Amino acid sequence: MTNHIDTSKLDEPILDDRDTVYADFMYVADGKVVLSDWHAITVREFKIRINAKEIRRCDIYGRSDQYFGRAA
């Protein structure tokens, strides 16, 4: 069984280059979920360090809900 995530239903806005990235938080970098190893750096610096063009906030709840379905 393959589960598909419909990203159009997620709350994952693009982060501004001046926003702050935190360690152990999940982000979406160029469409892939990544875990940050760095704390208190800018999105711009994060993009440089991981070689990404776009960073979005990760809607962990929305992704989990779609993947596993709502708990009964």
Phi, psi and omega per residue, in radians:
M1 nan 2.264 3.122
T2 -1.920 2.178 3.094
N3 -1.657 2.394 -3.131
H4 -2.029 2.355 3.110
I5 -1.691 2.152 3.064
D6 -1.548 1.689 -3.055
T7 -1.149 -0.335 3.123
S8 -1.186 -0.307 -3.134
K9 -1.698 0.080 -3.109
L10 -1.713 2.672 3.069
D11 -1.692 1.448 -3.071
E12 -2.296 1.295 -3.136
P13 -1.207 2.663 3.044
I14 -1.205 2.333 3.136
L15 -1.535 2.485 3.107
D16 -1.256 2.569 3.137
D17 -0.968 -0.424 -3.125
R18 -1.546 -0.148 3.117
D19 -1.163 2.808 -3.112
T20 -1.705 2.441 3.066
V21 -1.849 2.467 -3.095
Y22 -2.079 2.562 3.110
A23 -1.130 2.529 3.098
D24 1.153 0.312 3.016
F25 -1.806 2.586 3.099
M26 -1.630 2.453 3.098
Y27 -2.330 2.903 3.047
V28 -1.938 1.985 -3.118
A29 -1.920 1.996 -3.137
D30 0.869 0.706 3.054
G31 1.574 -0.086 -3.132
K32 -2.009 2.420 3.113
V33 -1.282 2.263 3.121
V34 -2.298 2.659 3.081
L35 -1.831 2.222 -3.110
S36 -1.332 2.337 3.024
D37 -1.668 -0.137 -3.039
W38 -1.946 2.580 -3.112
H39 -2.104 2.371 3.044
A40 1.069 0.723 2.972
I41 -1.933 2.889 3.119
T42 -1.426 2.796 3.057
V43 -1.015 -0.683 3.122
R44 -1.011 -0.819 3.126
E45 -1.136 -0.690 3.104
F46 -1.049 -0.784 3.120
K47 -1.050 -0.714 3.118
I48 -1.130 -0.800 -3.075
R49 -1.139 -0.597 -3.112
I50 -1.860 0.110 3.116
N51 0.994 0.985 -3.139
A52 -2.094 2.715 3.121
K53 -1.741 -0.501 -3.064
E54 -2.458 2.349 3.089
I55 -2.120 2.273 3.101
R56 -2.118 2.701 2.972
R57 -1.158 2.529 -3.139
C58 -1.706 2.138 3.094
D59 -1.524 1.402 -3.061
I60 -1.057 -0.775 -3.131
Y61 -1.081 -0.824 -3.130
G62 -1.096 -0.704 3.105
R63 -1.156 -0.766 3.131
S64 -1.116 -0.741 -3.136
D65 -1.052 -0.757 3.133
Q66 -1.222 -0.696 -3.076
Y67 -1.264 -0.808 -3.069
F68 -1.730 -0.302 -3.093
G69 1.475 2.828 -3.133
R70 -1.205 2.469 3.076
A71 -1.205 2.445 -3.114
A72 -1.390 nan nan
